[in-house]
Amino acid sequence: MKKKQITKDDHQNKKRFRILMILLAIAVFNIIIGVALFSYYEFFIRDHYLSFLYSYISQIFIYTGFLFLCIFFLYPITIITFKNPQKKKKSVVLGFATAGIIILLFTIWFVDVGISEISKGAIDIKAYSKKEWIVKDLQVTRVYEGTSQSSVSPITLITTEDGDLVLYRGTARVGSWYHITYLEETKTVIDFIPIQIIKHENTPNQIKASIYLGG
């Protein structure tokens, strides 16, 4: 009778180990693909829309990978907390339960951020397919480079008279003018060309022409 119980426990442990390995494999696979796509667009893509598109796809893989990584940690913690097959002390189980709550809260926040960011990207792609964009010559008044609160990809936020615009490729200088095409709903820049503003000699405040410098 005792021998059957040991065999059953071994079987359950092997099953749990296989599940853990599958979760880890899915997490690592998605993260590697996401990082590879991110690296490809970062070093080889110069087109603004393609940069956004590759960034969006890489984010899906990276978010999915980290989600499965969270599940990878939550799964054994849940087993130990509710089943405790190794008969660990209550203090140890309590420690695992506390860690599980922290990871669960982080996972909920992470899922919320991921869904928000992926939904924003889907809106951008839909808007682009419908040609819902705005084209303007705008002067940049402020530049912030880094990552947004919800994005894993580096971006540049540029402030113009139309508000803050999201730039995935290229650099902007404060005070310079640019011929900018951006998606109306999410303010994502899909084309960004530096220009030079020429003013009329007699009326300095009146813009006469824009010379496109290329991008």
VOLO-234500 format. One line per field, with one value per residue: residue number from 0; chain; residue in one letter; x, y, z of N, C-alpha, C in turn. Coordinates in steps of 0.2 Angstrom, whole numbers. Each point is the difference from the previous one (the first is absolute). Example, Ala and Ser with C-alpha at 12.3 -4.5 7.8 and 13.67 -1.06 7.14 Angstrom:
2
num: (0, 1)
cadena: (A, A)
residuo: (A, S)
n_c1: (66, -2)
n_c2: (-28, 5)
n_c3: (39, -4)
ca_c1: (-4, 4)
ca_c2: (6, 6)
ca_c3: (0, 1)
c_c1: (4, -4)
c_c2: (6, 5)
c_c3: (0, 3)
//
This chain:
215
num: (0, 1, 2, 3, 4, 5, 6, 7, 8, 9, 10, 11, 12, 13, 14, 15, 16, 17, 18, 19, 20, 21, 22, 23, 24, 25, 26, 27, 28, 29, 30, 31, 32, 33, 34, 35, 36, 37, 38, 39, 40, 41, 42, 43, 44, 45, 46, 47, 48, 49, 50, 51, 52, 53, 54, 55, 56, 57, 58, 59, 60, 61, 62, 63, 64, 65, 66, 67, 68, 69, 70, 71, 72, 73, 74, 75, 76, 77, 78, 79, 80, 81, 82, 83, 84, 85, 86, 87, 88, 89, 90, 91, 92, 93, 94, 95, 96, 97, 98, 99, 100, 101, 102, 103, 104, 105, 106, 107, 108, 109, 110, 111, 112, 113, 114, 115, 116, 117, 118, 119, 120, 121, 122, 123, 124, 125, 126, 127, 128, 129, 130, 131, 132, 133, 134, 135, 136, 137, 138, 139, 140, 141, 142, 143, 144, 145, 146, 147, 148, 149, 150, 151, 152, 153, 154, 155, 156, 157, 158, 159, 160, 161, 162, 163, 164, 165, 166, 167, 168, 169, 170, 171, 172, 173, 174, 175, 176, 177, 178, 179, 180, 181, 182, 183, 184, 185, 186, 187, 188, 189, 190, 191, 192, 193, 194, 195, 196, 197, 198, 199, 200, 201, 202, 203, 204, 205, 206, 207, 208, 209, 210, 211, 212, 213, 214)
cadena: (A, A, A, A, A, A, A, A, A, A, A, A, A, A, A, A, A, A, A, A, A, A, A, A, A, A, A, A, A, A, A, A, A, A, A, A, A, A, A, A, A, A, A, A, A, A, A, A, A, A, A, A, A, A, A, A, A, A, A, A, A, A, A, A, A, A, A, A, A, A, A, A, A, A, A, A, A, A, A, A, A, A, A, A, A, A, A, A, A, A, A, A, A, A, A, A, A, A, A, A, A, A, A, A, A, A, A, A, A, A, A, A, A, A, A, A, A, A, A, A, A, A, A, A, A, A, A, A, A, A, A, A, A, A, A, A, A, A, A, A, A, A, A, A, A, A, A, A, A, A, A, A, A, A, A, A, A, A, A, A, A, A, A, A, A, A, A, A, A, A, A, A, A, A, A, A, A, A, A, A, A, A, A, A, A, A, A, A, A, A, A, A, A, A, A, A, A, A, A, A, A, A, A, A, A, A, A, A, A, A, A, A, A, A, A)
residuo: (M, K, K, K, Q, I, T, K, D, D, H, Q, N, K, K, R, F, R, I, L, M, I, L, L, A, I, A, V, F, N, I, I, I, G, V, A, L, F, S, Y, Y, E, F, F, I, R, D, H, Y, L, S, F, L, Y, S, Y, I, S, Q, I, F, I, Y, T, G, F, L, F, L, C, I, F, F, L, Y, P, I, T, I, I, T, F, K, N, P, Q, K, K, K, K, S, V, V, L, G, F, A, T, A, G, I, I, I, L, L, F, T, I, W, F, V, D, V, G, I, S, E, I, S, K, G, A, I, D, I, K, A, Y, S, K, K, E, W, I, V, K, D, L, Q, V, T, R, V, Y, E, G, T, S, Q, S, S, V, S, P, I, T, L, I, T, T, E, D, G, D, L, V, L, Y, R, G, T, A, R, V, G, S, W, Y, H, I, T, Y, L, E, E, T, K, T, V, I, D, F, I, P, I, Q, I, I, K, H, E, N, T, P, N, Q, I, K, A, S, I, Y, L, G, G)
n_c1: (4, 6, 2, -7, 0, 6, -2, -5, 3, 4, -6, -3, 5, 0, -7, 1, 5, -4, -5, 4, 3, -6, -2, 6, -1, -7, 2, 5, -5, -6, 4, 3, -6, -2, 5, 0, -6, 1, 4, -4, -6, 3, 3, -5, -5, -1, -4, -3, -4, 5, 3, -6, -1, 7, 0, -5, 3, 6, -4, -4, 6, 2, -6, -1, 7, 0, -6, 3, 5, -5, -4, 7, 0, -6, 1, 7, 0, -5, 4, 6, -3, -3, 5, 5, 2, 4, -7, 0, 4, -4, 6, 2, -5, 0, 6, -2, -5, 4, 5, -4, -2, 6, 1, -5, 2, 6, -2, -5, 5, 4, -5, -2, 7, 1, -6, 2, 6, -1, -5, 5, 4, -5, -2, 6, 0, -6, 3, 5, -3, -3, 6, -1, 4, 5, 1, 5, 1, 3, 0, 5, -4, -1, 5, -3, 6, -2, -4, -6, -5, -3, 5, 2, -3, 6, -2, -2, -2, -4, 1, -6, -2, 1, 4, 0, 6, -2, 6, -1, 1, 7, 3, -2, 0, 0, -6, 1, -1, -5, 0, -6, 0, -5, -1, -6, -2, 6, 0, -1, 6, -2, 1, 7, -1, 6, -2, 1, -2, -2, 2, -5, 4, -6, -3, 5, -6, 1, -2, 6, 5, -1, 7, -2, 3, -6, -1)
n_c2: (-6, 0, -6, -2, 2, -3, -5, 1, 1, -5, -3, 3, -2, -6, 0, 2, -4, -5, 2, 0, -6, -2, 2, -2, -6, 0, 2, -4, -4, 2, 0, -6, -2, 2, -2, -6, 0, 1, -5, -4, 2, -1, -6, -3, 1, 4, -4, 6, -1, -2, 5, 4, -3, 0, 6, 0, -3, 3, 5, -2, -1, 6, 3, -4, 1, 6, 0, -4, 4, 5, -4, 0, 6, 2, -4, 0, 7, 0, -5, 3, 6, -3, -3, 3, -3, 5, 2, 6, 3, 2, 1, -6, -4, 3, -2, -6, -1, 3, -4, -5, 3, 1, -6, -2, 5, -2, -7, 1, 3, -5, -4, 5, 1, -7, -1, 5, -2, -6, 2, 4, -5, -4, 5, 1, -7, 0, 5, -3, -6, 4, 1, -2, 4, 4, 4, 2, 7, -3, 4, -3, 0, -6, -4, -6, -3, -6, -2, -2, 2, -1, 2, -6, 3, 2, 6, 4, 4, 3, 6, 1, 4, -6, 2, -5, -1, -6, 0, -5, 4, 1, 6, 4, 6, 2, 3, -6, 1, -4, -3, 0, -6, 1, -5, 2, -6, -3, 5, -6, 2, 0, 7, 2, 5, 1, 6, 4, 4, 2, 6, 4, 3, 2, -6, 1, 2, 2, -6, 0, -4, -7, 0, -5, -2, -3, -6)
n_c3: (0, 4, -4, 0, 6, 1, -3, 3, 6, -2, -1, 6, 3, -3, 1, 6, 0, -4, 5, 6, -3, -1, 6, 3, -4, 1, 7, 0, -3, 4, 6, -2, -3, 5, 3, -4, 0, 6, 1, -4, 3, 5, -3, -3, 4, -6, -4, 1, -5, -4, 2, 0, -6, -1, 3, -4, -5, 1, 1, -5, -4, 2, -1, -5, -1, 2, -3, -5, 0, 0, -5, -3, 3, -3, -5, 1, 0, -5, -3, 1, -2, -5, -3, 0, -6, 1, 2, -3, 4, 5, 4, -3, 1, 6, 0, -2, 4, 4, -1, 1, 5, 1, -2, 3, 5, 0, 0, 5, 3, -1, 1, 5, 2, 0, 2, 4, 0, 1, 4, 3, 0, 2, 4, 1, 0, 4, 4, 0, 1, 5, 1, 7, -4, 3, -5, 4, -1, 5, 5, 1, 6, 0, 3, 0, 1, -1, 5, -3, 4, -6, -2, -3, -5, -2, 2, -4, 5, -5, 2, -3, -5, -3, 5, 4, -4, -2, 1, -5, -5, 1, -1, 5, -3, 6, -2, -2, -6, -1, -5, 4, -1, 3, 3, -2, 0, -2, -5, -4, 0, -7, 0, 0, -3, 1, 1, -5, 5, -5, 3, -1, -5, -2, 1, 5, 3, -6, 0, -4, 3, -2, 1, -4, 6, -1, 1)
ca_c1: (-4, 4, 3, -4, -1, 6, 0, -5, 3, 5, -3, -2, 6, 2, -5, 1, 7, -1, -3, 5, 5, -4, -1, 6, 2, -4, 2, 6, 0, -3, 4, 5, -2, -2, 6, 3, -4, 2, 7, 0, -2, 4, 6, -1, -6, 0, -7, -4, -5, 3, 3, -6, -3, 4, 0, -7, 0, 5, -3, -5, 4, 4, -5, -2, 5, 0, -6, 1, 5, -4, -3, 5, 2, -6, -2, 2, -2, -7, 0, 2, -4, -6, 1, 6, 1, 6, -1, 5, -2, -5, 3, 3, -6, -2, 5, -1, -6, 1, 3, -5, -5, 4, 1, -7, -2, 5, -3, -6, 2, 4, -5, -4, 4, 1, -6, -1, 5, -2, -6, 2, 4, -5, -3, 5, 0, -6, -1, 5, -4, -6, 3, -3, 6, 0, 6, 1, 7, 0, 6, 1, 2, 3, 2, 1, 2, 0, -5, -6, -1, -3, 3, 7, 5, 2, -4, 1, -5, 2, -6, -2, -6, -6, 1, 5, -1, 4, 5, 4, 6, 2, 1, -3, 4, -4, 1, 0, -6, -1, -6, -1, -6, -2, -7, -4, -3, 5, 6, 6, 3, 1, 5, 3, 5, 3, -1, 2, -5, 2, -5, 0, 4, -3, -4, 3, -4, -4, 3, -1, 1, 4, 5, 1, 7, 1, 0)
ca_c2: (6, 6, 0, 3, 7, 3, 0, 5, 7, 1, 1, 7, 4, 0, 3, 7, 2, 1, 6, 6, 1, 3, 8, 3, 0, 5, 6, 1, 0, 6, 6, 0, 2, 7, 4, 0, 5, 7, 2, 1, 6, 5, 1, -1, 4, 7, 2, 1, -4, -7, 0, -1, -6, -5, 2, -2, -7, -2, 1, -6, -6, 1, 0, -7, -4, 2, -3, -7, 0, 1, -6, -5, 1, -1, -7, -4, 3, -2, -7, 0, 3, -3, -7, -1, -7, -2, 0, 5, 3, 5, 6, 0, 1, 7, 4, -1, 4, 7, 1, -1, 6, 5, -2, 0, 7, 2, -3, 4, 7, -1, -2, 6, 5, -3, 1, 7, 2, -4, 3, 7, -2, -2, 6, 3, -4, 1, 7, 0, -3, 5, 6, 5, 3, 7, 2, 7, 2, 1, 2, -4, 4, -4, -7, -4, -6, -5, -5, 3, -4, -6, -2, -3, 3, 7, 5, 7, 4, 7, 4, 5, 4, -5, -4, -5, -5, -6, -1, -6, 0, 7, 5, 7, 5, 5, 6, -2, -2, -6, -2, -6, -4, -4, -3, 4, -2, -2, 5, -3, 3, -5, 3, 5, 3, 7, 5, 7, 5, 7, 5, 5, 5, 6, -2, -6, -5, -4, -6, 0, -7, -5, -4, -7, -2, -8, -3)
ca_c3: (0, 0, -6, -5, 2, -2, -8, -2, 1, -5, -7, 0, -1, -7, -4, 2, -3, -7, -1, 1, -6, -5, 2, -1, -7, -3, 2, -3, -8, -2, 1, -5, -6, 1, 1, -7, -4, 3, -2, -7, -2, 3, -3, -7, -3, 1, -1, 7, 1, 1, 7, 4, -1, 3, 7, 3, 0, 5, 6, 1, 2, 6, 5, 1, 3, 7, 3, 1, 5, 7, 1, 2, 7, 4, 0, 6, 7, 2, 2, 7, 5, 1, 1, 4, 0, 3, 7, 3, 6, -1, -1, -7, -4, 0, -4, -7, -1, 0, -7, -5, 0, -3, -7, -3, -1, -6, -7, -2, -2, -6, -5, -1, -4, -7, -4, -2, -5, -6, -3, -3, -7, -4, -2, -5, -6, -3, -3, -6, -6, -3, -2, 4, 2, -1, -2, 1, 1, 7, 3, 6, 5, 6, -2, 6, -2, 5, -1, 3, 6, -2, -6, 1, -6, 0, -4, 1, 1, -2, 2, -5, 1, 0, 6, 0, -5, 1, -6, 1, -4, -2, 5, -1, 4, 2, -5, -7, -4, -3, -4, 4, -1, 6, 1, 4, 7, 5, -1, -2, -6, -5, -5, 3, -4, 2, -5, 2, -1, -3, 1, -5, 2, 2, 5, 3, 3, -5, -3, -8, -3, 4, -4, 3, 0, 0, 6)
c_c1: (4, 4, -4, 0, 6, 0, -5, 3, 6, -3, -3, 6, 3, -4, 1, 6, -1, -4, 4, 4, -4, -1, 6, 2, -4, 2, 7, 0, -3, 5, 6, -3, -2, 7, 3, -4, 1, 7, 1, -3, 4, 7, -1, -6, 1, -7, -4, -6, 2, 3, -5, -2, 4, 0, -7, 0, 5, -3, -5, 4, 3, -5, -3, 5, 0, -6, 1, 5, -3, -3, 4, 1, -7, -2, 3, -2, -7, 0, 2, -5, -7, 0, 6, 2, 7, 0, 5, -4, -5, 3, 3, -6, -3, 5, -1, -7, 1, 4, -5, -5, 4, 1, -7, -2, 4, -3, -6, 2, 3, -5, -4, 4, 1, -6, -1, 5, -2, -6, 1, 3, -5, -4, 4, 0, -6, -1, 5, -3, -5, 3, -2, 6, -1, 7, 1, 8, 0, 7, 1, 2, 3, 1, 1, 2, 0, -5, -6, -2, -3, 4, 7, 5, 2, -4, 2, -6, 2, -6, 0, -6, -6, 1, 6, -1, 6, 5, 4, 7, 2, 1, -2, 4, -5, 1, 0, -7, 0, -6, -2, -7, -2, -7, -4, -1, 5, 6, 7, 3, 2, 5, 2, 6, 2, -1, 3, -5, 3, -5, 1, 4, -3, -4, 3, -4, -5, 4, -1, 0, 3, 4, 1, 7, 1, 0, 3)
c_c2: (6, 1, 4, 8, 4, 0, 5, 7, 1, 2, 7, 5, 1, 4, 8, 3, 1, 6, 6, 1, 2, 7, 3, 1, 5, 7, 2, 1, 7, 6, 0, 3, 8, 4, 0, 5, 7, 2, 1, 7, 6, 2, 1, 4, 7, 4, 1, -5, -8, 0, -1, -7, -6, 1, -3, -8, -3, 1, -6, -6, 1, 0, -7, -4, 2, -2, -7, -1, 1, -6, -5, 0, -1, -7, -4, 3, -2, -7, 0, 3, -4, -8, -2, -7, -2, 1, 5, 4, 6, 7, 1, 1, 7, 5, -1, 4, 7, 2, -1, 6, 6, -1, 1, 7, 3, -2, 4, 7, -1, -2, 6, 4, -3, 0, 7, 1, -4, 3, 6, -2, -2, 6, 3, -3, 1, 7, 1, -3, 4, 7, 6, 4, 8, 2, 8, 1, 3, 2, -4, 5, -4, -7, -4, -7, -5, -6, 3, -5, -7, -3, -3, 3, 7, 4, 7, 4, 7, 4, 5, 4, -5, -5, -5, -5, -6, -1, -7, 0, 7, 4, 6, 5, 6, 7, -2, -1, -6, -1, -7, -3, -4, -3, 4, -2, -1, 4, -4, 2, -5, 3, 6, 3, 7, 5, 7, 5, 7, 5, 5, 6, 6, -1, -6, -5, -4, -5, 0, -7, -4, -4, -7, -2, -8, -3, -7)
c_c3: (0, -6, -5, 1, -3, -8, -2, 1, -5, -7, 0, 0, -7, -4, 1, -3, -7, -2, 0, -6, -6, 0, -2, -7, -4, 1, -4, -7, -2, 1, -5, -6, 1, 0, -7, -4, 2, -3, -8, -2, 3, -4, -8, -3, 1, -1, 6, 1, 1, 7, 5, 0, 3, 7, 3, 0, 5, 7, 2, 3, 7, 6, 1, 3, 7, 4, 2, 6, 7, 2, 2, 8, 4, 1, 6, 6, 1, 2, 8, 5, 1, 1, 4, 0, 4, 8, 3, 6, -2, -2, -7, -5, 0, -4, -7, -2, -1, -7, -6, -1, -3, -7, -4, -1, -6, -6, -2, -3, -7, -6, -2, -5, -7, -4, -2, -5, -7, -4, -3, -7, -5, -3, -5, -7, -4, -3, -6, -6, -3, -2, 4, 4, -1, -2, 1, 1, 7, 3, 7, 6, 6, -3, 6, -3, 5, -2, 4, 6, -2, -6, 2, -5, 2, -4, 1, 0, -2, 1, -6, 2, 0, 6, -1, -5, 2, -6, 2, -3, -1, 7, -2, 5, 2, -4, -7, -3, -3, -4, 3, -2, 6, 0, 5, 7, 5, 0, -1, -6, -5, -5, 3, -4, 2, -5, 3, -2, -3, 1, -5, 3, 3, 6, 3, 3, -5, -3, -7, -3, 5, -4, 4, 0, 0, 7, 0)
//
